[in-house]
Amino acid sequence: MPLNRLAAFSIIFFIYAISNGAAIKCWECNSKYDHRCGDTFNNYSVALVDCDQRSSEVQHLLTEGEEPRKANLCRKTMQSVNDEIRVIRGCGWLPNEGYYKDRSCYQKAGTHHIQVFHCACKEDGCNRGTTSLTTSIYTIVPALFTLLVLCKF
């Protein structure tokens, strides 16, 4: 393998490893307090949150002596309570369990006119809505372009 191809593969691997090893970043807001959080989502005025910086807020999930958990997913919850719709976006530390384990989204109904539609995803910024591009695409496409350019030389 020519040296420039080896260098290109090394660069791509390094970029991909760094992007996958960093903390997950999620949109965090509540449409009850910030109308920009609702659907349609205005992500130009709401910042992504580094979920590892929120780990102190989930100490109640730990058993005694357990190390702090690392956030590993983003969540988007749409709830209708007495015909008022709220959208809540944030970090997640616990995956869906039981009946919902293999689902990225599910819907539940409760008493007193409560409806919940909940989604969990594992990519940076994926809780912005139903049609988002993942960070992997933003990482892989430039890396592949770099590879093609370097291989021609």
Beta strands, then each sheet from edge to edge (+ up, - down):
strand 1: 25-27
strand 2: 29-30
strand 3: 48-50
strand 4: 73-81
strand 5: 84-92
strand 6: 105-110
strand 7: 114-121
sheet 1: 1+ 3-
sheet 2: 2+ 5- 4+ 7- 6+
end
